[in-house]
């Protein structure tokens, strides 16, 4: 409606219509002005719409990015630097070659910078082993019989000829099929025989291992030499196995085959996190978060520079004066989520042969990269390394164990000797007696 026109009059405006007080020229100019205003309004609407769409697109990109970081299947892509294998490491040798000494080995800040999106290595890779193979495996070990069962795989580092140690663990603390709805699933991790070993001995050992695996189905063998300085391969192979064949695990325990583990105490600790201490305070339960990792922690560990000793670390292998914070590999518990994060980091740094230190390095890198920290609980007070504390009790097993004083913690080192199985059995029997009597 144009101004100055009476409301009750309807006027059809054409290009030739003459309006009172308006010339044809002014009418056309006015129409053009209105058209320009409408065009500007449409343009502004378009700009606003584009800005809004760009914000939505950016938001979706951020979601996609964070989803990639949180993947539990390690075949997905994420932001990480390509792993450059500067070391000429041969996994089929007992002694690994030193790393390049011209640069500092582990600087978390340097490692995290300058990242790019790549596809993670395929299933045929383990660290720098490009054609890794499972020599022995059990892909169905973590299958659930019931929805209510919680799976607790136990990754046990073992040597090929430790037949006695493995059987002692199977007969004692790893024998529980169902405790508080938890099912313990031990797997024994090892590498292949040294190709330079005596052929007859190697063949006999292989036959024994094949028979053992046929009976128990719990031996995991990877395509690298089973040697002390290859423990990092063994450790990361355990993580790889969890991510490929046991992602449904509710928690994971890692230990060595010379350690007694009070598995009942570990399960009780895990269960206690989900129980309500005060039934009248539901908020307290909701705010309580579960622990991501239990372990014996080391702070400020010093590398041994004694040439010829078992744990000698050269300046070329580790130039720093101290190791970073790390968890001992004796026995620790960890979630599958943090296993995944640590495993992802292993493809962007150099190999270091002390496996628990290397896992600590990867943990620190994961904390920096993923901008999150695990919920951690130190269990240093629960570890026992002095066997004199329990030898008297085990020497008198004929006595009533219920009346004997428990003189050992949740994790106990047992020396490899002729009494290894007996001591393992003694500690387990005492644990069962105390559990039944609720004395601890």
C-alpha positions as a LaTeX table, in Angstrom:
\begin{tabular}{lrrr}
\hline
Residue & $x$ (\AA) & $y$ (\AA) & $z$ (\AA) \\
\hline
Unk1 & 0.00 & 0.00 & 0.00 \\
Unk2 & 1.49 & 3.33 & $-1.05$ \\
Unk3 & 1.34 & 6.41 & 1.20 \\
Unk4 & $-1.18$ & 9.24 & 0.59 \\
Unk5 & $-3.73$ & 6.83 & $-0.92$ \\
Unk6 & $-7.07$ & 6.50 & 0.87 \\
Unk7 & $-7.48$ & 3.14 & 2.46 \\
Unk8 & $-10.95$ & 2.55 & 0.88 \\
Unk9 & $-9.65$ & 3.01 & $-2.66$ \\
Unk10 & $-8.02$ & 0.12 & $-4.49$ \\
Unk11 & $-5.58$ & 1.14 & $-7.14$ \\
Unk12 & $-3.90$ & $-1.25$ & $-9.51$ \\
Unk13 & $-0.48$ & 0.11 & $-10.21$ \\
Unk14 & 1.03 & $-0.49$ & $-13.60$ \\
Unk15 & 3.97 & 1.01 & $-15.39$ \\
Unk16 & 1.64 & 3.58 & $-17.08$ \\
Unk17 & $-0.51$ & 4.40 & $-14.06$ \\
Unk18 & $-0.34$ & 8.02 & $-12.91$ \\
Unk19 & $-0.79$ & 8.52 & $-9.21$ \\
Unk20 & $-1.64$ & 11.81 & $-7.51$ \\
Unk21 & 1.56 & 13.50 & $-6.44$ \\
Unk22 & 3.67 & 10.83 & $-8.15$ \\
Unk23 & 5.15 & 10.94 & $-11.57$ \\
Unk24 & 5.91 & 7.84 & $-13.58$ \\
Unk25 & 9.60 & 8.37 & $-12.88$ \\
Unk26 & 9.21 & 8.66 & $-9.12$ \\
Unk27 & 6.98 & 5.57 & $-9.10$ \\
Unk28 & 9.55 & 3.52 & $-10.95$ \\
Unk29 & 12.34 & 4.78 & $-8.68$ \\
Unk30 & 10.30 & 3.89 & $-5.65$ \\
Unk31 & 9.69 & 0.38 & $-6.95$ \\
Unk32 & 13.38 & $-0.02$ & $-7.66$ \\
Unk33 & 14.20 & 1.17 & $-4.12$ \\
Unk34 & 11.80 & $-1.36$ & $-2.64$ \\
Unk35 & 13.26 & $-4.09$ & $-4.84$ \\
Unk36 & 16.79 & $-3.22$ & $-3.70$ \\
Unk37 & 15.70 & $-3.30$ & $-0.06$ \\
Unk38 & 14.13 & $-6.72$ & $-0.56$ \\
Unk39 & 17.27 & $-7.91$ & $-2.33$ \\
Unk40 & 19.44 & $-6.70$ & 0.55 \\
Unk41 & 17.15 & $-8.44$ & 3.04 \\
Unk42 & 17.35 & $-11.68$ & 1.08 \\
Unk43 & 21.12 & $-11.36$ & 0.89 \\
Unk44 & 21.37 & $-10.84$ & 4.65 \\
Unk45 & 19.12 & $-13.83$ & 5.23 \\
Unk46 & 21.36 & $-15.89$ & 2.96 \\
Unk47 & 24.49 & $-14.77$ & 4.82 \\
Unk48 & 22.92 & $-15.59$ & 8.18 \\
Unk49 & 21.85 & $-19.02$ & 6.91 \\
Unk50 & 25.36 & $-19.72$ & 5.60 \\
Unk51 & 26.91 & $-18.70$ & 8.91 \\
Unk52 & 24.48 & $-20.93$ & 10.78 \\
Unk53 & 25.20 & $-23.86$ & 8.46 \\
Unk54 & 28.94 & $-23.31$ & 8.82 \\
Unk55 & 28.60 & $-23.47$ & 12.62 \\
Unk56 & 26.62 & $-26.69$ & 12.35 \\
Unk57 & 29.21 & $-28.13$ & 9.97 \\
Unk58 & 32.04 & $-27.16$ & 12.31 \\
Unk59 & 30.19 & $-28.76$ & 15.22 \\
Unk60 & 29.73 & $-32.00$ & 13.26 \\
Unk61 & 33.41 & $-31.96$ & 12.32 \\
Unk62 & 34.35 & $-31.63$ & 16.00 \\
Unk63 & 32.06 & $-34.52$ & 16.93 \\
Unk64 & 33.54 & $-36.67$ & 14.19 \\
Unk65 & 37.06 & $-35.78$ & 15.33 \\
Unk66 & 36.41 & $-36.71$ & 18.94 \\
Unk67 & 34.67 & $-39.91$ & 17.93 \\
Unk68 & 37.80 & $-40.92$ & 16.06 \\
Unk69 & 39.90 & $-40.28$ & 19.13 \\
Unk70 & 37.62 & $-42.43$ & 21.25 \\
Unk71 & 37.46 & $-45.44$ & 18.98 \\
Unk72 & 37.83 & $-48.79$ & 20.59 \\
Unk73 & 38.58 & $-50.54$ & 17.34 \\
Unk74 & 42.15 & $-49.68$ & 16.54 \\
Unk75 & 41.65 & $-50.04$ & 12.77 \\
Unk76 & 39.96 & $-46.63$ & 12.58 \\
Unk77 & 41.80 & $-43.43$ & 11.68 \\
Unk78 & 42.89 & $-40.72$ & 14.07 \\
Unk79 & 45.31 & $-37.82$ & 14.31 \\
Unk80 & 48.79 & $-39.14$ & 14.95 \\
Unk81 & 52.25 & $-38.80$ & 13.53 \\
Unk82 & 53.47 & $-41.57$ & 11.25 \\
Unk83 & 55.80 & $-44.01$ & 12.99 \\
Unk84 & 59.29 & $-43.65$ & 11.57 \\
Unk85 & 61.32 & $-46.75$ & 12.30 \\
Unk86 & 64.81 & $-45.28$ & 12.54 \\
Unk87 & 66.04 & $-48.34$ & 14.42 \\
Unk88 & 67.13 & $-51.43$ & 12.57 \\
Unk89 & 65.47 & $-53.73$ & 15.11 \\
Unk90 & 65.25 & $-57.40$ & 14.28 \\
Unk91 & 62.56 & $-59.12$ & 16.36 \\
Unk92 & 64.28 & $-62.43$ & 15.67 \\
Unk93 & 67.40 & $-61.42$ & 17.59 \\
Unk94 & 67.90 & $-61.67$ & 21.34 \\
Unk95 & 69.74 & $-58.35$ & 21.64 \\
Unk96 & 68.19 & $-55.29$ & 20.08 \\
Unk97 & 70.27 & $-52.64$ & 18.38 \\
Unk98 & 70.51 & $-49.26$ & 20.15 \\
Unk99 & 68.39 & $-46.32$ & 19.11 \\
Unk100 & 69.70 & $-43.27$ & 17.30 \\
Unk101 & 71.72 & $-41.36$ & 19.92 \\
Unk102 & 71.65 & $-38.06$ & 18.04 \\
Unk103 & 68.28 & $-37.07$ & 19.43 \\
Unk104 & 66.44 & $-37.33$ & 22.69 \\
Unk105 & 64.38 & $-40.52$ & 22.67 \\
Unk106 & 61.21 & $-39.52$ & 24.42 \\
Unk107 & 59.87 & $-36.00$ & 24.54 \\
Unk108 & 56.10 & $-36.09$ & 24.82 \\
Unk109 & 55.75 & $-32.53$ & 23.60 \\
Unk110 & 57.81 & $-33.20$ & 20.47 \\
Unk111 & 55.93 & $-36.40$ & 19.72 \\
Unk112 & 52.48 & $-34.82$ & 19.89 \\
Unk113 & 53.22 & $-31.89$ & 17.58 \\
Unk114 & 52.87 & $-31.90$ & 13.81 \\
Unk115 & 50.27 & $-34.67$ & 13.58 \\
Unk116 & 48.38 & $-35.86$ & 10.56 \\
Unk117 & 45.47 & $-38.21$ & 9.88 \\
Unk118 & 46.59 & $-41.69$ & 8.90 \\
Unk119 & 45.17 & $-45.19$ & 8.99 \\
Unk120 & 46.51 & $-47.25$ & 11.82 \\
Unk121 & 48.63 & $-50.28$ & 10.94 \\
Unk122 & 46.81 & $-53.39$ & 9.89 \\
Unk123 & 46.37 & $-56.53$ & 11.91 \\
Unk124 & 49.67 & $-57.80$ & 10.53 \\
Unk125 & 51.67 & $-55.14$ & 12.41 \\
Unk126 & 53.08 & $-55.12$ & 15.94 \\
Unk127 & 55.25 & $-52.07$ & 16.57 \\
Unk128 & 57.88 & $-52.35$ & 13.83 \\
Unk129 & 57.10 & $-55.97$ & 12.93 \\
Unk130 & 55.32 & $-55.53$ & 9.62 \\
Unk131 & 54.33 & $-59.17$ & 9.14 \\
Unk132 & 53.30 & $-60.17$ & 12.64 \\
Unk133 & 51.46 & $-63.49$ & 12.98 \\
Unk134 & 49.67 & $-65.34$ & 15.73 \\
Unk135 & 51.48 & $-68.68$ & 16.00 \\
Unk136 & 49.12 & $-69.91$ & 18.73 \\
Unk137 & 45.87 & $-68.18$ & 19.55 \\
Unk138 & 42.40 & $-68.60$ & 20.97 \\
Unk139 & 40.01 & $-66.07$ & 19.45 \\
Unk140 & 36.99 & $-67.27$ & 21.43 \\
Unk141 & 38.52 & $-67.17$ & 24.91 \\
Unk142 & 36.50 & $-64.09$ & 25.96 \\
Unk143 & 33.09 & $-65.29$ & 24.83 \\
Unk144 & 30.38 & $-64.72$ & 27.44 \\
Unk145 & 28.14 & $-67.55$ & 28.57 \\
Unk146 & 25.70 & $-65.05$ & 30.07 \\
Unk147 & 24.93 & $-61.35$ & 29.85 \\
Unk148 & 25.51 & $-61.08$ & 33.59 \\
Unk149 & 29.07 & $-62.47$ & 33.47 \\
Unk150 & 31.95 & $-60.01$ & 33.71 \\
Unk151 & 35.06 & $-61.04$ & 31.79 \\
Unk152 & 38.46 & $-60.59$ & 33.47 \\
Unk153 & 41.26 & $-61.62$ & 31.10 \\
Unk154 & 44.66 & $-62.03$ & 32.76 \\
Unk155 & 47.67 & $-61.35$ & 30.54 \\
Unk156 & 50.51 & $-63.44$ & 31.96 \\
Unk157 & 54.05 & $-62.90$ & 30.70 \\
Unk158 & 55.73 & $-66.28$ & 30.57 \\
Unk159 & 58.77 & $-67.97$ & 29.03 \\
Unk160 & 58.39 & $-70.91$ & 26.73 \\
Unk161 & 59.90 & $-73.45$ & 29.15 \\
Unk162 & 57.98 & $-72.26$ & 32.23 \\
Unk163 & 55.60 & $-75.20$ & 32.20 \\
Unk164 & 55.59 & $-75.52$ & 36.01 \\
Unk165 & 54.77 & $-71.85$ & 36.61 \\
Unk166 & 51.88 & $-71.83$ & 34.16 \\
Unk167 & 50.31 & $-74.94$ & 35.64 \\
Unk168 & 50.69 & $-73.63$ & 39.17 \\
Unk169 & 48.76 & $-70.49$ & 38.19 \\
Unk170 & 46.03 & $-72.54$ & 36.47 \\
Unk171 & 45.63 & $-74.71$ & 39.57 \\
Unk172 & 45.41 & $-71.81$ & 42.01 \\
Unk173 & 44.45 & $-68.16$ & 41.71 \\
Unk174 & 43.48 & $-68.24$ & 38.00 \\
Unk175 & 41.20 & $-71.25$ & 38.45 \\
Unk176 & 38.05 & $-69.33$ & 39.34 \\
Unk177 & 35.44 & $-69.62$ & 36.60 \\
Unk178 & 32.84 & $-67.61$ & 38.49 \\
Unk179 & 33.34 & $-65.35$ & 41.50 \\
Unk180 & 30.91 & $-62.52$ & 42.16 \\
Unk181 & 29.80 & $-62.86$ & 38.49 \\
Unk182 & 33.40 & $-62.42$ & 37.31 \\
Unk183 & 34.99 & $-65.03$ & 35.06 \\
Unk184 & 38.80 & $-65.15$ & 35.11 \\
Unk185 & 40.34 & $-65.92$ & 31.70 \\
Unk186 & 44.16 & $-66.37$ & 31.90 \\
Unk187 & 46.24 & $-66.18$ & 28.74 \\
Unk188 & 49.97 & $-66.90$ & 28.70 \\
Unk189 & 51.99 & $-64.69$ & 26.35 \\
Unk190 & 55.21 & $-65.86$ & 24.70 \\
Unk191 & 57.30 & $-65.57$ & 21.57 \\
Unk192 & 58.86 & $-68.13$ & 19.27 \\
Unk193 & 61.95 & $-70.22$ & 19.92 \\
Unk194 & 65.35 & $-68.80$ & 19.12 \\
Unk195 & 66.24 & $-70.09$ & 15.65 \\
Unk196 & 69.83 & $-70.56$ & 16.86 \\
Unk197 & 68.79 & $-72.97$ & 19.62 \\
Unk198 & 69.48 & $-76.71$ & 19.39 \\
Unk199 & 66.98 & $-78.15$ & 16.86 \\
Unk200 & 66.12 & $-81.23$ & 18.91 \\
Unk201 & 65.45 & $-79.18$ & 22.05 \\
Unk202 & 63.42 & $-76.68$ & 20.06 \\
Unk203 & 61.31 & $-79.43$ & 18.48 \\
Unk204 & 60.67 & $-81.10$ & 21.83 \\
Unk205 & 59.64 & $-77.79$ & 23.36 \\
Unk206 & 57.28 & $-77.05$ & 20.47 \\
Unk207 & 55.59 & $-80.41$ & 20.86 \\
Unk208 & 55.08 & $-79.84$ & 24.59 \\
Unk209 & 53.65 & $-76.39$ & 23.97 \\
Unk210 & 51.31 & $-77.68$ & 21.28 \\
Unk211 & 50.05 & $-80.33$ & 23.69 \\
Unk212 & 49.64 & $-77.79$ & 26.49 \\
Unk213 & 47.69 & $-75.45$ & 24.23 \\
Unk214 & 45.53 & $-78.32$ & 23.01 \\
Unk215 & 44.52 & $-79.11$ & 26.60 \\
Unk216 & 44.09 & $-75.59$ & 28.01 \\
Unk217 & 43.72 & $-73.35$ & 24.95 \\
Unk218 & 45.30 & $-70.42$ & 26.78 \\
Unk219 & 48.71 & $-69.95$ & 25.13 \\
Unk220 & 49.23 & $-66.93$ & 22.89 \\
Unk221 & 52.40 & $-67.04$ & 20.79 \\
Unk222 & 53.59 & $-64.21$ & 18.56 \\
Unk223 & 56.10 & $-64.12$ & 15.72 \\
Unk224 & 59.12 & $-62.74$ & 17.57 \\
Unk225 & 61.89 & $-64.44$ & 19.55 \\
Unk226 & 60.99 & $-65.09$ & 23.18 \\
Unk227 & 63.82 & $-63.13$ & 24.80 \\
Unk228 & 64.17 & $-60.80$ & 27.77 \\
Unk229 & 64.93 & $-57.77$ & 25.63 \\
Unk230 & 61.83 & $-58.49$ & 23.56 \\
Unk231 & 59.47 & $-58.06$ & 26.52 \\
Unk232 & 58.05 & $-54.89$ & 24.98 \\
Unk233 & 56.85 & $-56.91$ & 21.97 \\
Unk234 & 55.23 & $-59.35$ & 24.40 \\
Unk235 & 53.56 & $-56.57$ & 26.40 \\
Unk236 & 52.12 & $-54.81$ & 23.35 \\
Unk237 & 51.13 & $-58.17$ & 21.86 \\
Unk238 & 48.95 & $-58.66$ & 24.94 \\
Unk239 & 47.30 & $-55.28$ & 24.31 \\
Unk240 & 46.86 & $-56.15$ & 20.64 \\
Unk241 & 45.21 & $-59.44$ & 21.60 \\
Unk242 & 42.77 & $-57.66$ & 23.94 \\
Unk243 & 41.80 & $-55.16$ & 21.23 \\
Unk244 & 41.33 & $-57.84$ & 18.58 \\
Unk245 & 39.79 & $-60.68$ & 20.57 \\
Unk246 & 38.66 & $-59.44$ & 23.98 \\
Unk247 & 37.21 & $-55.94$ & 23.67 \\
Unk248 & 34.20 & $-57.06$ & 25.71 \\
Unk249 & 36.40 & $-57.43$ & 28.81 \\
Unk250 & 35.12 & $-55.56$ & 31.86 \\
Unk251 & 38.64 & $-55.14$ & 33.21 \\
Unk252 & 42.11 & $-56.51$ & 32.42 \\
Unk253 & 44.85 & $-57.78$ & 34.69 \\
Unk254 & 48.49 & $-58.04$ & 33.57 \\
Unk255 & 51.10 & $-59.97$ & 35.55 \\
Unk256 & 54.20 & $-62.21$ & 35.35 \\
Unk257 & 54.26 & $-65.96$ & 35.84 \\
Unk258 & 56.35 & $-65.71$ & 39.05 \\
Unk259 & 53.70 & $-63.65$ & 40.85 \\
Unk260 & 50.92 & $-64.83$ & 43.11 \\
Unk261 & 47.86 & $-62.61$ & 42.69 \\
Unk262 & 45.01 & $-62.55$ & 45.17 \\
Unk263 & 42.47 & $-62.38$ & 42.39 \\
Unk264 & 39.58 & $-62.33$ & 44.88 \\
Unk265 & 40.88 & $-59.14$ & 46.46 \\
Unk266 & 41.25 & $-57.49$ & 43.05 \\
Unk267 & 37.69 & $-58.43$ & 42.13 \\
Unk268 & 36.39 & $-57.21$ & 45.48 \\
Unk269 & 38.11 & $-53.86$ & 44.95 \\
Unk270 & 36.51 & $-53.58$ & 41.54 \\
Unk271 & 33.08 & $-54.52$ & 42.86 \\
Unk272 & 33.31 & $-52.12$ & 45.78 \\
Unk273 & 33.53 & $-49.21$ & 43.36 \\
Unk274 & 29.98 & $-49.94$ & 42.16 \\
Unk275 & 28.46 & $-50.53$ & 45.57 \\
Unk276 & 26.71 & $-47.87$ & 47.57 \\
Unk277 & 28.48 & $-47.34$ & 50.88 \\
Unk278 & 25.52 & $-45.36$ & 52.21 \\
Unk279 & 22.24 & $-46.72$ & 50.84 \\
Unk280 & 20.48 & $-43.51$ & 51.85 \\
Unk281 & 22.74 & $-41.37$ & 49.70 \\
Unk282 & 22.12 & $-42.21$ & 46.05 \\
Unk283 & 23.98 & $-39.08$ & 44.91 \\
Unk284 & 27.18 & $-40.39$ & 46.46 \\
Unk285 & 26.99 & $-43.49$ & 44.27 \\
Unk286 & 26.22 & $-41.51$ & 41.12 \\
Unk287 & 29.20 & $-39.22$ & 41.59 \\
Unk288 & 31.63 & $-42.04$ & 42.27 \\
Unk289 & 33.79 & $-42.91$ & 39.27 \\
Unk290 & 35.49 & $-46.25$ & 38.68 \\
Unk291 & 39.26 & $-46.63$ & 38.74 \\
Unk292 & 40.97 & $-46.98$ & 35.36 \\
Unk293 & 44.22 & $-48.42$ & 36.68 \\
Unk294 & 45.60 & $-50.13$ & 39.80 \\
Unk295 & 49.33 & $-50.74$ & 40.11 \\
Unk296 & 52.61 & $-50.55$ & 41.99 \\
Unk297 & 53.94 & $-47.18$ & 40.86 \\
Unk298 & 57.53 & $-46.06$ & 40.37 \\
Unk299 & 58.53 & $-42.42$ & 40.53 \\
Unk300 & 61.95 & $-41.13$ & 39.56 \\
Unk301 & 63.43 & $-44.51$ & 38.66 \\
Unk302 & 67.13 & $-44.36$ & 37.74 \\
Unk303 & 68.51 & $-46.36$ & 34.78 \\
Unk304 & 71.28 & $-48.81$ & 35.71 \\
Unk305 & 74.54 & $-47.99$ & 33.91 \\
Unk306 & 76.41 & $-51.12$ & 35.04 \\
Unk307 & 77.76 & $-52.81$ & 31.93 \\
Unk308 & 77.17 & $-56.52$ & 31.84 \\
Unk309 & 74.27 & $-56.56$ & 34.30 \\
Unk310 & 70.85 & $-57.78$ & 33.23 \\
Unk311 & 69.13 & $-54.39$ & 33.41 \\
Unk312 & 71.97 & $-52.29$ & 31.99 \\
Unk313 & 70.65 & $-49.30$ & 30.03 \\
Unk314 & 73.14 & $-47.48$ & 27.81 \\
Unk315 & 73.13 & $-43.73$ & 27.22 \\
Unk316 & 72.23 & $-44.46$ & 23.61 \\
Unk317 & 69.14 & $-46.38$ & 24.73 \\
Unk318 & 68.12 & $-43.84$ & 27.37 \\
Unk319 & 70.08 & $-40.55$ & 27.65 \\
Unk320 & 67.99 & $-39.09$ & 30.49 \\
Unk321 & 69.01 & $-39.36$ & 34.15 \\
Unk322 & 65.65 & $-40.70$ & 35.29 \\
Unk323 & 62.74 & $-42.67$ & 33.92 \\
Unk324 & 59.28 & $-41.06$ & 33.82 \\
Unk325 & 56.51 & $-42.22$ & 36.14 \\
Unk326 & 55.41 & $-45.77$ & 35.32 \\
Unk327 & 53.56 & $-48.78$ & 36.72 \\
Unk328 & 55.45 & $-51.96$ & 37.48 \\
Unk329 & 54.66 & $-54.89$ & 35.23 \\
Unk330 & 54.58 & $-57.28$ & 38.19 \\
Unk331 & 50.82 & $-56.99$ & 38.36 \\
Unk332 & 48.41 & $-54.20$ & 37.45 \\
Unk333 & 44.79 & $-53.74$ & 36.47 \\
Unk334 & 43.66 & $-51.54$ & 33.60 \\
Unk335 & 40.57 & $-50.80$ & 31.52 \\
Unk336 & 40.21 & $-51.73$ & 27.85 \\
Unk337 & 39.75 & $-48.05$ & 27.03 \\
Unk338 & 43.20 & $-47.15$ & 28.37 \\
Unk339 & 44.74 & $-50.21$ & 26.75 \\
Unk340 & 43.42 & $-48.80$ & 23.48 \\
Unk341 & 44.83 & $-45.31$ & 24.14 \\
Unk342 & 48.26 & $-46.67$ & 25.11 \\
Unk343 & 48.36 & $-49.03$ & 22.15 \\
Unk344 & 47.61 & $-46.19$ & 19.73 \\
Unk345 & 50.58 & $-44.23$ & 21.08 \\
Unk346 & 52.96 & $-47.15$ & 20.52 \\
Unk347 & 53.00 & $-46.44$ & 16.78 \\
Unk348 & 54.49 & $-42.99$ & 17.04 \\
Unk349 & 57.60 & $-43.43$ & 19.17 \\
Unk350 & 60.75 & $-45.51$ & 19.29 \\
Unk351 & 61.09 & $-48.96$ & 20.77 \\
Unk352 & 62.45 & $-49.28$ & 24.31 \\
Unk353 & 63.14 & $-52.76$ & 25.65 \\
Unk354 & 62.16 & $-52.27$ & 29.33 \\
Unk355 & 58.49 & $-52.94$ & 28.80 \\
Unk356 & 56.88 & $-51.42$ & 31.89 \\
Unk357 & 58.92 & $-48.23$ & 31.47 \\
Unk358 & 57.85 & $-48.12$ & 27.81 \\
Unk359 & 54.19 & $-48.53$ & 28.80 \\
Unk360 & 54.66 & $-45.62$ & 31.22 \\
Unk361 & 56.07 & $-43.50$ & 28.39 \\
Unk362 & 53.07 & $-44.34$ & 26.23 \\
Unk363 & 50.71 & $-43.60$ & 29.11 \\
Unk364 & 52.21 & $-40.12$ & 29.53 \\
Unk365 & 51.93 & $-39.54$ & 25.77 \\
Unk366 & 48.29 & $-40.69$ & 25.79 \\
Unk367 & 47.47 & $-38.32$ & 28.66 \\
Unk368 & 48.96 & $-35.43$ & 26.68 \\
Unk369 & 47.39 & $-36.43$ & 23.37 \\
Unk370 & 43.88 & $-37.29$ & 24.52 \\
Unk371 & 43.77 & $-34.44$ & 27.06 \\
Unk372 & 42.53 & $-36.76$ & 29.80 \\
Unk373 & 44.02 & $-38.65$ & 32.73 \\
Unk374 & 43.14 & $-42.11$ & 34.00 \\
Unk375 & 41.57 & $-42.52$ & 37.39 \\
Unk376 & 44.46 & $-44.15$ & 39.25 \\
Unk377 & 44.90 & $-46.02$ & 42.52 \\
Unk378 & 48.31 & $-46.93$ & 43.91 \\
Unk379 & 48.56 & $-50.38$ & 45.51 \\
Unk380 & 52.20 & $-50.23$ & 46.64 \\
Unk381 & 51.31 & $-51.30$ & 50.18 \\
Unk382 & 49.68 & $-54.52$ & 48.93 \\
Unk383 & 52.79 & $-55.99$ & 47.26 \\
Unk384 & 55.04 & $-58.51$ & 49.06 \\
Unk385 & 58.58 & $-59.28$ & 47.87 \\
Unk386 & 60.13 & $-60.80$ & 50.99 \\
Unk387 & 59.27 & $-64.49$ & 50.94 \\
Unk388 & 60.51 & $-64.88$ & 54.52 \\
Unk389 & 57.21 & $-63.33$ & 55.56 \\
Unk390 & 55.22 & $-66.40$ & 54.48 \\
Unk391 & 57.75 & $-69.26$ & 54.31 \\
Unk392 & 57.18 & $-70.32$ & 57.93 \\
Unk393 & 53.44 & $-70.47$ & 57.35 \\
Unk394 & 53.86 & $-72.51$ & 54.17 \\
Unk395 & 56.43 & $-74.81$ & 55.78 \\
Unk396 & 53.78 & $-75.82$ & 58.32 \\
Unk397 & 50.81 & $-76.29$ & 56.02 \\
Unk398 & 49.76 & $-79.27$ & 58.09 \\
Unk399 & 48.78 & $-76.75$ & 60.76 \\
Unk400 & 45.44 & $-74.98$ & 60.71 \\
Unk401 & 45.74 & $-72.20$ & 58.11 \\
Unk402 & 42.70 & $-70.48$ & 59.57 \\
Unk403 & 44.67 & $-69.73$ & 62.73 \\
Unk404 & 47.81 & $-68.68$ & 60.89 \\
Unk405 & 48.50 & $-64.98$ & 60.52 \\
Unk406 & 48.24 & $-63.69$ & 56.98 \\
Unk407 & 51.67 & $-62.22$ & 56.34 \\
Unk408 & 51.46 & $-61.39$ & 52.64 \\
Unk409 & 49.67 & $-58.88$ & 50.46 \\
Unk410 & 47.52 & $-59.05$ & 47.33 \\
Unk411 & 50.54 & $-59.56$ & 45.05 \\
Unk412 & 53.45 & $-61.78$ & 46.06 \\
Unk413 & 56.73 & $-62.54$ & 44.29 \\
Unk414 & 57.59 & $-66.26$ & 44.39 \\
Unk415 & 61.15 & $-67.36$ & 43.65 \\
Unk416 & 61.54 & $-69.96$ & 40.94 \\
Unk417 & 62.73 & $-73.05$ & 42.77 \\
Unk418 & 61.65 & $-76.58$ & 43.55 \\
Unk419 & 59.04 & $-75.32$ & 46.00 \\
Unk420 & 57.43 & $-72.88$ & 43.56 \\
Unk421 & 54.18 & $-74.83$ & 43.10 \\
Unk422 & 53.88 & $-75.61$ & 46.80 \\
Unk423 & 54.30 & $-71.97$ & 47.81 \\
Unk424 & 51.78 & $-70.86$ & 45.19 \\
Unk425 & 49.31 & $-73.45$ & 46.49 \\
Unk426 & 49.97 & $-72.43$ & 50.10 \\
Unk427 & 49.21 & $-68.76$ & 49.44 \\
Unk428 & 46.07 & $-69.65$ & 47.54 \\
Unk429 & 44.78 & $-72.01$ & 50.23 \\
Unk430 & 45.36 & $-69.35$ & 52.89 \\
Unk431 & 43.49 & $-66.85$ & 50.71 \\
Unk432 & 40.50 & $-69.18$ & 50.37 \\
Unk433 & 40.44 & $-69.96$ & 54.10 \\
Unk434 & 40.53 & $-66.27$ & 54.99 \\
Unk435 & 37.85 & $-65.49$ & 52.43 \\
Unk436 & 35.51 & $-68.11$ & 53.82 \\
Unk437 & 36.05 & $-66.88$ & 57.35 \\
Unk438 & 35.84 & $-63.20$ & 56.27 \\
Unk439 & 38.94 & $-62.44$ & 58.27 \\
Unk440 & 40.18 & $-59.77$ & 55.84 \\
\hline
\end{tabular}
